[in-house]
Amino acid sequence: MLNRRHIRAKVMQVLYAQTCNTTDGTYSSELKDNFENMYSLHLVLLSLFIKIRQRALDHQQNAKQKMQPTYEDANPNMRFVENVILVRLAQSEALKSKLEFYKIDFWEQDGEYIELFFQEMIHSDLYKLYMNTTTSSFEKDVNFVVDLFKQIIVPNEKLYDYFEDKNLTWIDDLPVVNTALVKLFSKFKKTSPDPYFTPLLFRDKDDEKFGISLLNKTLKNKEKFNKEIILYTKNWDKDRIASIDFVLLQMAICEIQEFPTIPTKVTINEYIELAKEYSTPKSNVFINGVLDKIVRDYKDNKSLNKKGRGLM
């Protein structure tokens, strides 16, 4: 679910928060909590689909119990509630287990949001077209869920505000989780196993260890890295260098010095991209220039700590 850029971004956020807080803290625990919070958000969004489907089922059941039900009330269109992805989500034991483990019960407490999405959905052209299609298929079911998520759920500002109130880190996590869910929905197959919608947070143990190691080694050597940054930015007013740029440079120098199997080009490119996303408009050029100088001097001094071919 998380790639290394996402992991670096999480480390950056913890380190940046640390620069604004002079008290000592358990930053490794904070980083782990942030990773877990991202997974919780993934589960919260999946549970939203389950609740919307349940709302549709309740609506059909209530319609059947009217004193004088119409033909449509007595014979409801089952296409939405029988959508293959929605049924799989509702029946998945793996997902049920994860929801219980992470104590995901937000929509039980805030059911008005389910009603909000249900009403917006049933009045949308997307829903009407899907429900009135003469033929059904696996592909149409998948495409509908993807479009429902992208066109109705993701753009909803009230949901954004809701997440911001519940957990501040979720706002930064939302684009990553949204992208991951679209990929999951789009690649869903009839043969997908039960745990399909509950992927591992990390691709492997190495990625999980990488984040903690990067955080701890950057913190441990921060003062040393800062001296290098100042040395290579003599023509810059230190107070005019964005705080986030200092953190990104600390992390990049840490990778270059302390992670011998990561190619320097990969490190530089990753921190340029993080600067584009999180810092000032010109920060990526600044980061690139400083890291180029550092790597060039390391090579000249034969102090570049890299192992393996093509890592320089």
PyMOL commands that set and color helices and strands:
alter all, ss='L'
color gray80, all
select helices_A, chain A and resi 4-19+27-64+71-74+84-91+93-101+106-109+111-122+125-132+138-153+157-166+169-186+194-197+205-220+222-231+238-240+243-258+264-278+283-300
alter helices_A, ss='H'
color red, helices_A
deselect
rebuild
show_as cartoon
